[in-house]
């Protein structure tokens, strides 16, 4: 988790598509074509005209998903998020990688930042599955965000509303085809 101040829910990433709620794989409805630009180093621009974003219990076209530049999390950078992948399985179903653990960490991060998430973990897990289905994604990247909305300014957000957004988008192999075929160079740091 971490913070992501943003005035729109458009991310410059690309991802695979999939969906599993808890431990049960689900089959999404038939997919519609998703138009994504060419991959560059594992990343691609998002063609978001057809993407739907979940915001506080409702689906909104990504182009209409807006927050105020005066939302507390935008101004102070105190929102939290998780990055979750879902993958297409060999039998053409979908599986979200460690969904329960990711959602638990999202709630723990919100708790550390003194935010009371207005949904239960089970509701967030279900909303993630619904967001994948709403976007006809069998595999993809999932970005749930918890952020503090418009209201009091200053370090103490007071009674500002806590909001939840969930975005999904196509994202190919994180390391790109070349990284998967040829491998990558990595180092292990001793710093803790």
C-alpha positions as YAML, in Angstrom:
chain: A
units: angstrom
residues:
- id: 1
  name: UNK
  ca: [0.00, 0.00, 0.00]
- id: 2
  name: UNK
  ca: [0.92, 3.61, -0.25]
- id: 3
  name: UNK
  ca: [-0.51, 6.94, -1.27]
- id: 4
  name: UNK
  ca: [-1.74, 7.97, -4.67]
- id: 5
  name: UNK
  ca: [-2.91, 11.58, -4.95]
- id: 6
  name: UNK
  ca: [-4.79, 11.87, -8.22]
- id: 7
  name: UNK
  ca: [-7.52, 14.05, -9.67]
- id: 8
  name: UNK
  ca: [-8.62, 11.28, -12.08]
- id: 9
  name: UNK
  ca: [-8.57, 7.53, -12.02]
- id: 10
  name: UNK
  ca: [-6.46, 7.07, -15.12]
- id: 11
  name: UNK
  ca: [-3.25, 5.18, -14.62]
- id: 12
  name: UNK
  ca: [-0.33, 4.83, -17.04]
- id: 13
  name: UNK
  ca: [-0.01, 1.07, -16.71]
- id: 14
  name: UNK
  ca: [-1.20, -2.00, -18.63]
- id: 15
  name: UNK
  ca: [-2.32, -5.41, -17.17]
- id: 16
  name: UNK
  ca: [-3.70, -8.98, -17.68]
- id: 17
  name: UNK
  ca: [-7.37, -9.72, -16.86]
- id: 18
  name: UNK
  ca: [-8.95, -12.31, -14.38]
- id: 19
  name: UNK
  ca: [-11.41, -12.75, -11.43]
- id: 20
  name: UNK
  ca: [-11.82, -14.91, -8.29]
- id: 21
  name: UNK
  ca: [-13.75, -14.02, -5.20]
- id: 22
  name: UNK
  ca: [-11.97, -15.41, -2.15]
- id: 23
  name: UNK
  ca: [-11.00, -18.95, -3.15]
- id: 24
  name: UNK
  ca: [-13.73, -19.62, -5.73]
- id: 25
  name: UNK
  ca: [-12.95, -19.02, -9.40]
- id: 26
  name: UNK
  ca: [-15.70, -17.34, -11.41]
- id: 27
  name: UNK
  ca: [-16.24, -17.13, -15.13]
- id: 28
  name: UNK
  ca: [-16.86, -13.56, -16.32]
- id: 29
  name: UNK
  ca: [-19.30, -12.75, -19.11]
- id: 30
  name: UNK
  ca: [-18.10, -12.77, -22.71]
- id: 31
  name: UNK
  ca: [-15.37, -10.18, -23.23]
- id: 32
  name: UNK
  ca: [-15.60, -7.18, -25.49]
- id: 33
  name: UNK
  ca: [-12.43, -5.97, -27.21]
- id: 34
  name: UNK
  ca: [-10.21, -3.75, -25.09]
- id: 35
  name: UNK
  ca: [-8.08, -1.36, -27.06]
- id: 36
  name: UNK
  ca: [-4.67, -0.75, -25.52]
- id: 37
  name: UNK
  ca: [-1.69, 1.02, -27.08]
- id: 38
  name: UNK
  ca: [1.58, -0.73, -27.91]
- id: 39
  name: UNK
  ca: [3.66, -2.09, -25.03]
- id: 40
  name: UNK
  ca: [6.77, -0.14, -24.10]
- id: 41
  name: UNK
  ca: [8.92, -1.77, -21.45]
- id: 42
  name: UNK
  ca: [5.97, -3.74, -20.06]
- id: 43
  name: UNK
  ca: [3.78, -0.63, -19.74]
- id: 44
  name: UNK
  ca: [1.07, 0.59, -22.07]
- id: 45
  name: UNK
  ca: [-1.32, 3.53, -22.03]
- id: 46
  name: UNK
  ca: [-4.86, 2.75, -20.97]
- id: 47
  name: UNK
  ca: [-7.61, 3.22, -23.50]
- id: 48
  name: UNK
  ca: [-10.24, 4.01, -20.90]
- id: 49
  name: UNK
  ca: [-13.28, 4.99, -22.96]
- id: 50
  name: UNK
  ca: [-15.06, 1.75, -22.07]
- id: 51
  name: UNK
  ca: [-13.65, 1.16, -18.57]
- id: 52
  name: UNK
  ca: [-15.92, 1.47, -15.54]
- id: 53
  name: UNK
  ca: [-14.61, 2.50, -12.13]
- id: 54
  name: UNK
  ca: [-16.28, 1.55, -8.85]
- id: 55
  name: UNK
  ca: [-16.71, 4.57, -6.57]
- id: 56
  name: UNK
  ca: [-18.51, 4.18, -3.24]
- id: 57
  name: UNK
  ca: [-20.89, 1.48, -4.41]
- id: 58
  name: UNK
  ca: [-21.61, 2.68, -7.95]
- id: 59
  name: UNK
  ca: [-20.00, 2.19, -11.35]
- id: 60
  name: UNK
  ca: [-18.96, 5.31, -13.24]
- id: 61
  name: UNK
  ca: [-17.29, 5.57, -16.66]
- id: 62
  name: UNK
  ca: [-13.59, 6.17, -16.06]
- id: 63
  name: UNK
  ca: [-13.76, 9.47, -17.96]
- id: 64
  name: UNK
  ca: [-16.36, 10.70, -15.43]
- id: 65
  name: UNK
  ca: [-14.53, 9.41, -12.32]
- id: 66
  name: UNK
  ca: [-13.44, 12.65, -10.69]
- id: 67
  name: UNK
  ca: [-12.37, 13.83, -7.28]
- id: 68
  name: UNK
  ca: [-11.96, 17.41, -6.13]
- id: 69
  name: UNK
  ca: [-8.51, 18.96, -6.09]
- id: 70
  name: UNK
  ca: [-9.46, 19.91, -2.53]
- id: 71
  name: UNK
  ca: [-10.05, 16.31, -1.42]
- id: 72
  name: UNK
  ca: [-7.86, 15.77, 1.63]
- id: 73
  name: UNK
  ca: [-6.00, 12.81, 0.11]
- id: 74
  name: UNK
  ca: [-5.20, 14.79, -3.02]
- id: 75
  name: UNK
  ca: [-3.83, 17.73, -1.02]
- id: 76
  name: UNK
  ca: [-2.02, 15.73, 1.70]
- id: 77
  name: UNK
  ca: [-1.30, 12.42, -0.05]
- id: 78
  name: UNK
  ca: [-2.85, 10.33, 2.73]
- id: 79
  name: UNK
  ca: [-4.80, 7.82, 0.68]
- id: 80
  name: UNK
  ca: [-3.93, 4.12, 0.59]
- id: 81
  name: UNK
  ca: [-4.06, 1.58, -2.21]
- id: 82
  name: UNK
  ca: [-3.25, -1.98, -3.17]
- id: 83
  name: UNK
  ca: [-2.04, -3.34, -6.49]
- id: 84
  name: UNK
  ca: [-3.58, -6.72, -7.28]
- id: 85
  name: UNK
  ca: [-3.20, -8.96, -10.32]
- id: 86
  name: UNK
  ca: [-5.71, -11.41, -11.64]
- id: 87
  name: UNK
  ca: [-4.76, -14.10, -14.09]
- id: 88
  name: UNK
  ca: [-6.52, -16.28, -16.65]
- id: 89
  name: UNK
  ca: [-6.25, -19.93, -15.63]
- id: 90
  name: UNK
  ca: [-5.52, -22.90, -17.89]
- id: 91
  name: UNK
  ca: [-9.24, -23.76, -17.97]
- id: 92
  name: UNK
  ca: [-10.08, -20.17, -19.11]
- id: 93
  name: UNK
  ca: [-11.45, -19.15, -15.73]
- id: 94
  name: UNK
  ca: [-10.01, -16.34, -13.66]
- id: 95
  name: UNK
  ca: [-8.08, -16.15, -10.39]
- id: 96
  name: UNK
  ca: [-7.25, -13.07, -8.31]
- id: 97
  name: UNK
  ca: [-3.87, -13.47, -6.63]
- id: 98
  name: UNK
  ca: [-4.25, -13.52, -2.83]
- id: 99
  name: UNK
  ca: [-7.34, -11.34, -2.81]
- id: 100
  name: UNK
  ca: [-8.04, -11.74, 0.92]
- id: 101
  name: UNK
  ca: [-4.47, -10.84, 1.89]
- id: 102
  name: UNK
  ca: [-4.47, -7.75, -0.34]
- id: 103
  name: UNK
  ca: [-7.79, -6.53, 1.04]
- id: 104
  name: UNK
  ca: [-6.62, -7.16, 4.61]
- id: 105
  name: UNK
  ca: [-3.49, -5.10, 3.94]
- id: 106
  name: UNK
  ca: [-5.62, -2.32, 2.42]
- id: 107
  name: UNK
  ca: [-7.70, -2.19, 5.61]
- id: 108
  name: UNK
  ca: [-4.58, -2.30, 7.81]
- id: 109
  name: UNK
  ca: [-3.05, 0.58, 5.85]
- id: 110
  name: UNK
  ca: [-6.27, 2.58, 6.19]
- id: 111
  name: UNK
  ca: [-6.31, 1.84, 9.94]
- id: 112
  name: UNK
  ca: [-2.71, 3.08, 10.31]
- id: 113
  name: UNK
  ca: [-3.80, 6.29, 8.57]
- id: 114
  name: UNK
  ca: [-6.79, 6.58, 10.95]
- id: 115
  name: UNK
  ca: [-9.34, 5.99, 8.18]
- id: 116
  name: UNK
  ca: [-12.50, 3.99, 8.84]
- id: 117
  name: UNK
  ca: [-13.30, 2.20, 5.56]
- id: 118
  name: UNK
  ca: [-17.07, 2.54, 4.94]
- id: 119
  name: UNK
  ca: [-17.30, -1.08, 3.70]
- id: 120
  name: UNK
  ca: [-16.38, -4.48, 5.14]
- id: 121
  name: UNK
  ca: [-13.49, -6.51, 3.68]
- id: 122
  name: UNK
  ca: [-16.04, -8.95, 2.24]
- id: 123
  name: UNK
  ca: [-17.85, -6.08, 0.51]
- id: 124
  name: UNK
  ca: [-14.57, -4.82, -0.99]
- id: 125
  name: UNK
  ca: [-13.71, -8.34, -2.22]
- id: 126
  name: UNK
  ca: [-17.16, -8.62, -3.82]
- id: 127
  name: UNK
  ca: [-16.81, -5.13, -5.35]
- id: 128
  name: UNK
  ca: [-13.47, -6.12, -6.89]
- id: 129
  name: UNK
  ca: [-15.13, -9.11, -8.57]
- id: 130
  name: UNK
  ca: [-18.02, -6.94, -9.74]
- id: 131
  name: UNK
  ca: [-15.58, -4.36, -11.15]
- id: 132
  name: UNK
  ca: [-13.82, -7.07, -13.15]
- id: 133
  name: UNK
  ca: [-17.16, -8.40, -14.41]
- id: 134
  name: UNK
  ca: [-18.45, -4.89, -15.23]
- id: 135
  name: UNK
  ca: [-15.37, -4.40, -17.42]
- id: 136
  name: UNK
  ca: [-15.62, -7.91, -18.95]
- id: 137
  name: UNK
  ca: [-12.07, -8.66, -17.77]
- id: 138
  name: UNK
  ca: [-10.83, -12.22, -17.41]
- id: 139
  name: UNK
  ca: [-7.41, -10.97, -16.38]
- id: 140
  name: UNK
  ca: [-6.14, -7.56, -15.40]
- id: 141
  name: UNK
  ca: [-4.70, -5.23, -12.82]
- id: 142
  name: UNK
  ca: [-6.87, -4.12, -9.90]
- id: 143
  name: UNK
  ca: [-6.26, -0.91, -7.97]
- id: 144
  name: UNK
  ca: [-8.50, -0.45, -4.90]
- id: 145
  name: UNK
  ca: [-8.03, 2.98, -3.31]
- id: 146
  name: UNK
  ca: [-9.22, 4.35, 0.03]
- id: 147
  name: UNK
  ca: [-9.00, 8.11, 0.31]
- id: 148
  name: UNK
  ca: [-10.25, 11.02, 2.39]
- id: 149
  name: UNK
  ca: [-12.71, 13.30, 0.63]
- id: 150
  name: UNK
  ca: [-13.47, 17.00, 0.59]
- id: 151
  name: UNK
  ca: [-14.02, 18.84, 3.89]
- id: 152
  name: UNK
  ca: [-11.70, 20.11, 6.60]
- id: 153
  name: UNK
  ca: [-8.16, 21.10, 5.65]
- id: 154
  name: UNK
  ca: [-5.12, 20.74, 7.86]
- id: 155
  name: UNK
  ca: [-3.33, 17.65, 9.10]
- id: 156
  name: UNK
  ca: [-6.45, 16.40, 10.91]
- id: 157
  name: UNK
  ca: [-9.10, 15.64, 8.29]
- id: 158
  name: UNK
  ca: [-11.83, 15.82, 10.95]
- id: 159
  name: UNK
  ca: [-15.08, 14.31, 9.76]
- id: 160
  name: UNK
  ca: [-14.21, 14.29, 6.06]
- id: 161
  name: UNK
  ca: [-15.80, 11.31, 4.31]
- id: 162
  name: UNK
  ca: [-13.66, 8.26, 3.61]
- id: 163
  name: UNK
  ca: [-14.22, 7.07, 0.06]
- id: 164
  name: UNK
  ca: [-13.41, 3.90, -1.86]
- id: 165
  name: UNK
  ca: [-12.63, 3.54, -5.55]
- id: 166
  name: UNK
  ca: [-11.70, 0.41, -7.50]
- id: 167
  name: UNK
  ca: [-10.21, 0.61, -10.98]
- id: 168
  name: UNK
  ca: [-9.23, -2.29, -13.25]
- id: 169
  name: UNK
  ca: [-7.38, -2.21, -16.53]
- id: 170
  name: UNK
  ca: [-5.57, -4.50, -18.96]
- id: 171
  name: UNK
  ca: [-1.90, -5.03, -18.14]
- id: 172
  name: UNK
  ca: [0.33, -7.47, -20.00]
- id: 173
  name: UNK
  ca: [3.35, -9.20, -18.56]
- id: 174
  name: UNK
  ca: [4.85, -6.86, -15.98]
- id: 175
  name: UNK
  ca: [8.39, -7.54, -17.19]
- id: 176
  name: UNK
  ca: [7.34, -7.51, -20.84]
- id: 177
  name: UNK
  ca: [7.77, -10.41, -23.25]
- id: 178
  name: UNK
  ca: [11.53, -9.84, -23.40]
- id: 179
  name: UNK
  ca: [11.89, -9.99, -19.61]
- id: 180
  name: UNK
  ca: [9.88, -13.22, -19.51]
- id: 181
  name: UNK
  ca: [11.85, -14.84, -22.32]
- id: 182
  name: UNK
  ca: [15.37, -13.64, -21.51]
- id: 183
  name: UNK
  ca: [15.07, -13.08, -17.77]
- id: 184
  name: UNK
  ca: [16.02, -9.96, -15.83]
- id: 185
  name: UNK
  ca: [18.91, -8.77, -13.70]
- id: 186
  name: UNK
  ca: [18.09, -8.19, -10.03]
- id: 187
  name: UNK
  ca: [19.98, -7.30, -6.88]
- id: 188
  name: UNK
  ca: [19.20, -7.96, -3.24]
- id: 189
  name: UNK
  ca: [19.79, -5.04, -0.90]
- id: 190
  name: UNK
  ca: [20.96, -5.56, 2.66]
- id: 191
  name: UNK
  ca: [19.21, -2.34, 3.75]
- id: 192
  name: UNK
  ca: [16.19, -2.80, 6.04]
...
